């Protein structure tokens, strides 16, 4: 996977491992992502959406030319544009 999405993916993994779905209910992180997304904390849901957008933007030719900016903070985005 591209390095532009690796930070988001790592944060999503950490968030899933700390969630109640995995910790208290003993489910696998993949099961929580696929079938129990409504039980995940809002931070994990936001990271899931950001990871999806990052992967999706890797296929978009306009984003490929400009670079993937999903998950970047405001200062980095302004420097690129």
DSSP file (Angstrom, degrees, kcal/mol; ACC not computed):
  #  RESIDUE AA STRUCTURE BP1 BP2  ACC     N-H-->O    O-->H-N    N-H-->O    O-->H-N    TCO  KAPPA ALPHA  PHI   PSI    X-CA   Y-CA   Z-CA
    1    1 A X              0   0    0      0, 0.0     5,-0.1     0, 0.0    54,-0.0   0.000 360.0 360.0 360.0 152.4    0.0    0.0    0.0
    2    2 A X    >>  -     0   0    0      1,-0.1     3,-1.1     3,-0.0     4,-0.7  -0.271 360.0-123.8 -64.1 150.1    1.1    3.5   -0.6
    3    3 A X  H 3> S+     0   0    0      1,-0.2     4,-0.6     2,-0.2     3,-0.2   0.704 105.8  72.0 -69.5 -18.0    2.8    5.4    2.2
    4    4 A X  H 34 S+     0   0    0      1,-0.2     4,-0.3     2,-0.1    -1,-0.2   0.778 106.4  35.7 -69.1 -24.3    0.2    8.1    2.0
    5    5 A X  H <> S+     0   0    0     -3,-1.1     4,-2.5     2,-0.1    -1,-0.2   0.528  95.0  86.3-102.5  -8.8   -2.5    5.8    3.5
    6    6 A X  H  X S+     0   0    0     -4,-0.7     4,-2.3     1,-0.2     5,-0.2   0.842  86.8  53.0 -66.3 -33.4   -0.2    3.9    5.9
    7    7 A X  H  X S+     0   0    0     -4,-0.6     4,-2.1     2,-0.2    -1,-0.2   0.928 112.1  45.3 -66.2 -44.5   -0.6    6.4    8.7
    8    8 A X  H  > S+     0   0    0     -4,-0.3     4,-2.4     2,-0.2    -2,-0.2   0.905 112.7  50.9 -64.7 -41.5   -4.4    6.3    8.5
    9    9 A X  H  X S+     0   0    0     -4,-2.5     4,-2.3     1,-0.2    -2,-0.2   0.902 110.2  49.4 -64.7 -40.9   -4.3    2.5    8.4
   10   10 A X  H  X S+     0   0    0     -4,-2.3     4,-2.2     2,-0.2    -1,-0.2   0.896 111.5  48.9 -63.6 -40.7   -2.1    2.3   11.4
   11   11 A X  H  X S+     0   0    0     -4,-2.1     4,-2.4     2,-0.2    -2,-0.2   0.882 110.6  51.2 -66.9 -37.9   -4.3    4.7   13.4
   12   12 A X  H  X S+     0   0    0     -4,-2.4     4,-2.5     2,-0.2    -2,-0.2   0.911 109.6  50.1 -65.3 -42.2   -7.4    2.7   12.4
   13   13 A X  H  X S+     0   0    0     -4,-2.3     4,-2.3     2,-0.2    -2,-0.2   0.930 112.3  47.0 -61.0 -45.8   -5.8   -0.6   13.6
   14   14 A X  H  X S+     0   0    0     -4,-2.2     4,-1.3     1,-0.2    -2,-0.2   0.907 112.4  50.0 -63.7 -41.5   -4.9    1.0   16.9
   15   15 A X  H  X S+     0   0    0     -4,-2.4     4,-0.6     1,-0.2     3,-0.2   0.909 110.9  49.4 -64.1 -42.3   -8.3    2.4   17.3
   16   16 A X  H >< S+     0   0    0     -4,-2.5     3,-1.0     1,-0.2     6,-0.4   0.909 108.5  52.5 -63.7 -42.0  -10.0   -0.9   16.6
   17   17 A X  H 3< S+     0   0    0     -4,-2.3    -1,-0.2     1,-0.3    -2,-0.2   0.781 112.4  45.9 -66.5 -25.6   -7.8   -2.8   19.0
   18   18 A X  H 3< S+     0   0    0     -4,-1.3    -1,-0.3    -3,-0.2    -2,-0.2   0.493  92.7 106.7 -92.9  -4.5   -8.7   -0.4   21.8
   19   19 A X  S XX S-     0   0    0     -3,-1.0     4,-2.8    -4,-0.6     3,-0.5  -0.306  78.9-120.2 -76.5 159.2  -12.5   -0.4   21.0
   20   20 A X  H 3>>S+     0   0    0      1,-0.2     5,-1.9     2,-0.2     4,-1.3   0.801 109.9  67.7 -65.7 -29.8  -15.0   -2.1   23.2
   21   21 A X  H 345S+     0   0    0      3,-0.2     6,-1.7    18,-0.2    -1,-0.2   0.883 115.3  26.1 -58.7 -39.1  -16.0   -4.3   20.3
   22   22 A X  H <>5S+     0   0    0     -3,-0.5     4,-0.8    -6,-0.4    -2,-0.2   0.890 127.4  44.0 -89.4 -47.4  -12.6   -6.0   20.4
   23   23 A X  H  <5S+     0   0    0     -4,-2.8    -3,-0.2    -7,-0.2    -2,-0.2   0.959 127.9  20.0 -66.9 -55.0  -11.7   -5.6   24.1
   24   24 A X  T  <5S+     0   0    0     -4,-1.3    -3,-0.2    -5,-0.2    -1,-0.1   0.841 129.8  41.6 -89.7 -35.6  -14.9   -6.4   25.9
   25   25 A X  T  4<S-     0   0    0     -5,-1.9    -3,-0.2     2,-0.1    -2,-0.1   0.561  97.0-132.5 -94.1  -7.7  -16.9   -8.4   23.4
   26   26 A X     <  +     0   0    0     -4,-0.8    -4,-0.2    -6,-0.3     2,-0.2   0.741  51.4 147.8  69.3  25.7  -13.9  -10.4   22.2
   27   27 A X        -     0   0    0     -6,-1.7    -1,-0.2     1,-0.1     2,-0.2  -0.492  53.1-101.8 -88.3 161.8  -14.5  -10.0   18.4
   28   28 A X     >  -     0   0    0     -2,-0.2     4,-2.1     1,-0.1     3,-0.2  -0.540  28.7-120.6 -75.8 148.2  -11.9   -9.8   15.7
   29   29 A X  H  > S+     0   0    0      1,-0.2     4,-2.1     2,-0.2     5,-0.2   0.881 114.7  53.7 -57.6 -37.8  -11.1   -6.4   14.4
   30   30 A X  H  > S+     0   0    0      1,-0.2     4,-2.0     2,-0.2    -1,-0.2   0.879 107.5  50.7 -65.3 -36.2  -12.1   -7.4   10.9
   31   31 A X  H  >>S+     0   0    0      2,-0.2     4,-2.7    -3,-0.2     5,-0.7   0.894 109.0  51.2 -67.3 -39.5  -15.5   -8.6   12.2
   32   32 A X  H  X5S+     0   0    0     -4,-2.1     4,-1.0     1,-0.2    -2,-0.2   0.893 111.5  48.3 -63.7 -39.4  -16.0   -5.3   14.0
   33   33 A X  H  <5S+     0   0    0     -4,-2.1    -2,-0.2    -5,-0.2    -1,-0.2   0.885 119.4  37.2 -67.7 -39.0  -15.2   -3.4   10.8
   34   34 A X  H  <5S+     0   0    0     -4,-2.0    -2,-0.2    -5,-0.2    -3,-0.2   0.903 133.9  13.4 -82.7 -42.7  -17.5   -5.5    8.6
   35   35 A X  H  <5S+     0   0    0     -4,-2.7    -3,-0.2    -5,-0.2     3,-0.1   0.608 126.5  42.2-116.1 -14.7  -20.5   -6.2   10.8
   36   36 A X    ><< +     0   0    0     -4,-1.0     3,-1.2    -5,-0.7     4,-0.5  -0.177  60.8 132.5-130.6  41.7  -20.5   -4.0   13.8
   37   37 A X  G >  S+     0   0    0      1,-0.3     3,-0.9    -4,-0.2    -1,-0.1   0.806  71.5  61.4 -65.8 -28.2  -19.5   -0.6   12.6
   38   38 A X  G 3  S+     0   0    0      1,-0.2    -1,-0.3    -3,-0.1    -2,-0.1   0.719 100.9  54.7 -71.4 -18.3  -22.3    1.1   14.4
   39   39 A X  G <  S+     0   0    0     -3,-1.2    -1,-0.2    -7,-0.2   -19,-0.2   0.569  88.6  99.3 -88.2 -10.5  -20.8   -0.1   17.7
   40   40 A X  S <  S-     0   0    0     -3,-0.9   -24,-0.1    -4,-0.5     5,-0.0  -0.413  85.1 -97.8 -75.8 151.9  -17.4    1.4   17.0
   41   41 A X     >  -     0   0    0    -26,-0.1     4,-2.0     1,-0.1     3,-0.3  -0.256  35.2-109.7 -62.4 158.3  -16.4    4.7   18.6
   42   42 A X  H  > S+     0   0    0      1,-0.2     4,-2.5     2,-0.2     5,-0.2   0.850 117.9  58.5 -60.8 -35.1  -16.8    7.8   16.5
   43   43 A X  H  > S+     0   0    0      1,-0.2     4,-2.2     2,-0.2    -1,-0.2   0.910 107.2  46.8 -62.0 -41.7  -13.1    8.2   16.1
   44   44 A X  H  > S+     0   0    0     -3,-0.3     4,-2.3     2,-0.2    -1,-0.2   0.885 111.0  51.9 -67.4 -38.5  -12.8    4.7   14.6
   45   45 A X  H  X S+     0   0    0     -4,-2.0     4,-2.1     2,-0.2    -2,-0.2   0.903 110.5  48.4 -64.6 -40.1  -15.7    5.4   12.3
   46   46 A X  H  X S+     0   0    0     -4,-2.5     4,-2.4     2,-0.2    -2,-0.2   0.896 111.5  49.4 -66.8 -39.8  -14.0    8.6   11.1
   47   47 A X  H  X S+     0   0    0     -4,-2.2     4,-2.5     2,-0.2    -2,-0.2   0.870 108.7  54.0 -65.9 -35.9  -10.7    6.8   10.6
   48   48 A X  H  X S+     0   0    0     -4,-2.3     4,-2.2     2,-0.2    -2,-0.2   0.925 110.7  45.5 -63.1 -44.9  -12.5    4.1    8.6
   49   49 A X  H  X S+     0   0    0     -4,-2.1     4,-2.6     2,-0.2    -2,-0.2   0.903 113.1  50.0 -65.3 -41.1  -14.0    6.7    6.3
   50   50 A X  H  X S+     0   0    0     -4,-2.4     4,-2.3     2,-0.2    -2,-0.2   0.887 110.4  49.8 -66.0 -38.6  -10.7    8.5    5.9
   51   51 A X  H  X S+     0   0    0     -4,-2.5     4,-2.4     2,-0.2     5,-0.2   0.911 110.9  49.9 -65.2 -42.2   -8.9    5.3    5.0
   52   52 A X  H  X S+     0   0    0     -4,-2.2     4,-2.5     1,-0.2    -2,-0.2   0.933 112.0  47.5 -60.3 -46.8  -11.6    4.5    2.5
   53   53 A X  H  X S+     0   0    0     -4,-2.6     4,-2.6     2,-0.2    -2,-0.2   0.882 110.5  52.8 -63.5 -38.1  -11.3    7.9    0.9
   54   54 A X  H  X S+     0   0    0     -4,-2.3     4,-1.0     2,-0.2    -1,-0.2   0.939 112.1  44.0 -63.0 -47.5   -7.5    7.6    0.9
   55   55 A X  H  X S+     0   0    0     -4,-2.4     4,-0.5     1,-0.2     3,-0.3   0.891 114.2  50.9 -64.9 -38.6   -7.6    4.3   -1.0
   56   56 A X  H >X S+     0   0    0     -4,-2.5     3,-1.2     1,-0.2     4,-0.6   0.893 106.7  53.8 -65.6 -40.2  -10.2    5.6   -3.3
   57   57 A X  H 3< S+     0   0    0     -4,-2.6     3,-0.3     1,-0.3    -1,-0.2   0.719  94.7  69.5 -69.5 -20.0   -8.2    8.7   -4.1
   58   58 A X  H 3< S+     0   0    0     -4,-1.0    -1,-0.3    -3,-0.3    -2,-0.2   0.778 102.8  45.4 -66.7 -24.0   -5.2    6.5   -5.1
   59   59 A X  H << S+     0   0    0     -3,-1.2     2,-0.5    -4,-0.5    -1,-0.2   0.620  90.6  97.0 -92.2 -15.0   -7.2    5.4   -8.1
   60   60 A X     X  -     0   0    0     -4,-0.6     4,-2.2    -3,-0.3     3,-0.2  -0.650  66.2-149.9 -79.6 120.7   -8.4    8.9   -9.1
   61   61 A X  H  > S+     0   0    0     -2,-0.5     4,-1.8     1,-0.2    -1,-0.2   0.841  95.6  54.4 -62.8 -34.3   -6.1   10.3  -11.8
   62   62 A X  H  > S+     0   0    0      1,-0.2     4,-1.6     2,-0.2    -1,-0.2   0.905 111.6  44.9 -65.9 -39.3   -6.6   13.9  -10.7
   63   63 A X  H  > S+     0   0    0     -3,-0.2     4,-2.8     1,-0.2    -2,-0.2   0.825 107.8  58.7 -73.4 -31.4   -5.6   13.0   -7.2
   64   64 A X  H  < S+     0   0    0     -4,-2.2    -1,-0.2     2,-0.2    -2,-0.2   0.908 107.5  46.8 -62.7 -40.6   -2.6   11.0   -8.4
   65   65 A X  H  < S+     0   0    0     -4,-1.8    -2,-0.2     1,-0.2    -1,-0.2   0.919 121.7  35.1 -67.9 -43.6   -1.2   14.0  -10.2
   66   66 A X  H  < S-     0   0    0     -4,-1.6    -2,-0.2    -5,-0.2    -1,-0.2   0.738 116.9-111.4 -82.6 -24.4   -1.7   16.3   -7.2
   67   67 A X     <  -     0   0    0     -4,-2.8     2,-0.5    -5,-0.2    -1,-0.2  -0.056  36.6 -70.4 102.1 150.8   -0.9   13.7   -4.5
   68   68 A X        +     0   0    0      1,-0.1   -14,-0.1    -4,-0.1    -4,-0.0  -0.652  46.3 174.5 -80.9 122.2   -3.1   12.1   -2.0
   69   69 A X    >   +     0   0    0     -2,-0.5     3,-1.6     3,-0.1     2,-0.3   0.327  33.4 124.8-112.2   6.3   -4.1   14.6    0.7
   70   70 A X  T 3  S+     0   0    0      1,-0.3   -62,-0.1   -17,-0.1     3,-0.1  -0.505  81.1  15.9 -68.6 130.3   -6.6   12.6    2.7
   71   71 A X  T 3  S+     0   0    0      1,-0.3    -1,-0.3    -2,-0.3     2,-0.2   0.383  95.5 126.5  89.6  -4.4   -5.5   12.5    6.4
   72   72 A X    <   -     0   0    0     -3,-1.6    -1,-0.3     1,-0.1     2,-0.1  -0.561  61.7-115.0 -83.5 151.1   -3.1   15.4    6.1
   73   73 A X     >  -     0   0    0     -2,-0.2     4,-1.7    -3,-0.1     3,-0.3  -0.345  34.5 -97.4 -78.5 169.6   -3.4   18.3    8.4
   74   74 A X  H  > S+     0   0    0      1,-0.2     4,-2.1     2,-0.2     5,-0.2   0.819 118.2  55.8 -59.1 -38.2   -4.3   21.8    7.1
   75   75 A X  H  > S+     0   0    0      1,-0.2     4,-1.7     2,-0.2    -1,-0.2   0.909 108.1  47.5 -65.4 -42.2   -0.7   23.2    6.9
   76   76 A X  H  > S+     0   0    0     -3,-0.3     4,-1.5     1,-0.2    -1,-0.2   0.891 111.1  52.1 -66.4 -38.3    0.5   20.4    4.7
   77   77 A X  H  X S+     0   0    0     -4,-1.7     4,-1.5     1,-0.2    -1,-0.2   0.909 108.2  51.2 -63.7 -41.6   -2.5   20.7    2.4
   78   78 A X  H  < S+     0   0    0     -4,-2.1    -1,-0.2     1,-0.2    -2,-0.2   0.869 107.4  53.2 -65.2 -36.1   -1.9   24.5    2.0
   79   79 A X  H  < S+     0   0    0     -4,-1.7    -1,-0.2     1,-0.2    -2,-0.2   0.856 109.1  49.7 -66.3 -34.6    1.7   23.9    1.1
   80   80 A X  H  <        0   0    0     -4,-1.5    -1,-0.2     1,-0.2    -2,-0.2   0.799 360.0 360.0 -74.8 -28.2    0.7   21.5   -1.7
   81   81 A X     <        0   0    0     -4,-1.5    -1,-0.2    -5,-0.1    -2,-0.2   0.436 360.0 360.0 -99.3 360.0   -1.8   23.8   -3.2
